Amino acid sequence: MDGSSHQNQALKQNSVPWLLASLGLIGLIASFAANPTDARSAAAQNWSPFVLVTGLILIGLVANDDGLFAAAGHQLARLSSSGVVLFAGATVMIAVVTAVLNLDTSVAFLTPVLVYTARSRGEGEAPLLYGCLLLSNAGSLFLPGSNLTNLIVLGHVRLSGASFLAHMWAPALVALIVTAGVVAVLERRSLRVSNKGLTHADRPTLGLGLLAVVASAVLVLVLHSPALPVAVVGVVAIGIRLAAGKDQPRHVVQVLGAPFLVGLFGVAVALGTLGRVWDGPYTLLAHLNVWGTAAVAAVTSAIVNNLPAASLLAARTPDRPFALLIGLNLGPNLFVTGSLAWMLWLRSARSAGAQPSVARASRIGVLAVPLSMVAAIGVLVATGVK
């Protein structure tokens, strides 16, 4: 590819976030102009999740700069006796980071770490590359802060992180295991790796980043509304780094993906307003069982993104919120339009020199989504949770 092609591709990639931001602002203005009361209600339901994810991404940035993720990846590569063990360990790491620090943080910071980890073993980056995206989406059912959709849907149901975990740990675990199994089977040829030639990794800094991660995990588990406290932790942590000259404001804004967040917030408020004015989505879900609810949520997510989909489908209190979340969180694995995580994953993978394929990821997702949804809903029904 020549220089002109690279430049055109870069311009195209840079224009997408601003196009989404413009669309979101237009939707936001139109919503408040058309129906101020319902628009305020939709904004009240949506602001908290976006504030929380901002704080978690900032905390993830500090943890990444302290070398916590890179050290974990190197240790995983060093201790893994085979490609299968490496993939299993990566699955656990992705699940933990996603649960505690949100799936967007997971794909933004773990993708390059896992690509480098796979390369340090000699070959086979595909399972970890595609696994990071698909498993982050699948693993976002463990805690409220693991995915913005959880917080949007649960805006009508006040649950602490511990209560949410008690309801969802089993469906989340089986969804993660099934998704991991699909990725491993489809990418099995790349799991033949060697631990020869591992390079030395710098020791992580056990300080500000680790403290911020622990603090955010406790806040998410204990508080009903952890958004502002977690955001404060993130702002303080990154503020300390900026004051010490260890990071630059421009880099922080770039990592946050502010245009994407602004755009998605505007679209979410617009569709949330629509869901309050028009009772079609609520009526449809009221006539569906848990299986139908999850299926509609998954398809809607793939069409309009899971955050606006959550705002539309949960504009009024849903009858089956946990089934709705299974569809909203697993459905995005079908296609690139499904979640913000796809955009962050593509950017992070390319920054690591990888060549991620949307078509390849979608092919894996087309098989993984129905299987993981059936498994998760089956467990949900078996445990008596709606």
TANOR-V630664 format. One record per backbone hydrogen bond with DSSP energy under -0.5 kcal/mol. NH is the residue of the N-H (numbers start at 1). CO is the residue of the C=O. Records with the same first field share a line. If there is no record, write none. Layout:
BEGIN
NH->CO / CO
END
This chain:
BEGIN
6->2
7->3
8->4
9->5
10->6
11->7
12->8
13->9
14->10
15->11
16->12
17->13
18->14
19->15
20->16
21->17
22->18
23->19
24->20
25->21
26->22
27->23
28->24
29->25
30->26
31->27
32->28
33->29
34->30
35->31
39->35
40->36
41->37
42->38
43->39
44->40
45->41
46->42
47->43
50->46
51->47
52->48
53->49
54->50
55->51
56->52
57->53
58->54
59->55
60->56
61->57
62->58
63->59
64->60
65->61
66->62
67->64
68->63
71->67
72->68
73->69
74->70
75->71
76->72
77->73
78->74
79->75
80->76
83->191
86->82
87->83
88->84
89->85
90->86
91->87
92->88
93->89
94->90
95->91
96->92
97->93
98->94
99->95
100->96
101->97
102->98
103->146
106->102
107->103
108->104
109->105
110->106
111->106 / 107
113->109
114->110
115->111
116->112
117->113
118->114
119->115
120->116
121->117 / 118
122->119
123->118
129->125
130->126
131->126 / 127
132->128
133->129
134->130
135->131
136->132
137->133
138->134
139->135
140->137
141->138
142->139
146->143
147->144
150->147
151->147
152->148
153->149
154->150
155->152
156->153
157->154
158->156
159->157
161->220 / 223
162->221
164->160
165->161
166->162
167->163
168->164
169->165
172->168
173->169
174->170
175->171
176->172
177->173
178->174
179->175
180->176
181->177
182->178
183->179
184->180
185->181
186->182
187->183
188->185
190->187
191->188
192->189
193->191
194->121
198->195
205->66
206->204
207->205
211->207
212->208
213->209
214->210
215->211
216->212
217->213
218->214
219->215
220->216
221->217
222->218
223->219
230->226
231->227
232->228
233->229
234->230
235->231
236->232
237->233
238->234
239->235
240->236
241->237
242->238
243->239
244->240
245->242
246->241
247->241
252->248
253->249
254->250
255->251
256->252
257->253
258->253
260->257
261->257
262->258
263->259
264->260
265->261
266->262
267->263
268->264
269->265
270->266
271->267
272->268
273->269
274->270
275->271
276->272 / 273
277->273
278->274
283->279
284->280
285->281
286->282
287->283 / 284
288->285
293->289
294->290
295->291
296->292
297->293
298->294
299->295
300->296
301->297
302->298
303->299
304->300
305->301
306->338
309->305
310->306
311->307
312->308
313->309
314->310
315->312
321->318
323->386
324->320
325->321
326->322
327->323
328->324
329->325
330->326
331->327
333->330
334->331
335->332
338->335
339->336
342->339
343->339 / 340
344->340
345->341
346->342
347->343
348->344
349->345
350->346
351->347
352->348 / 349
353->350
354->349
358->356
361->357
362->358
363->359
364->360
365->361
366->362
367->363 / 364
368->364
369->365
370->366
371->367
372->368
373->369
374->370
375->371
376->372
377->373
378->374
379->375
380->376
381->377
382->378
383->379
384->380 / 381
385->380
END
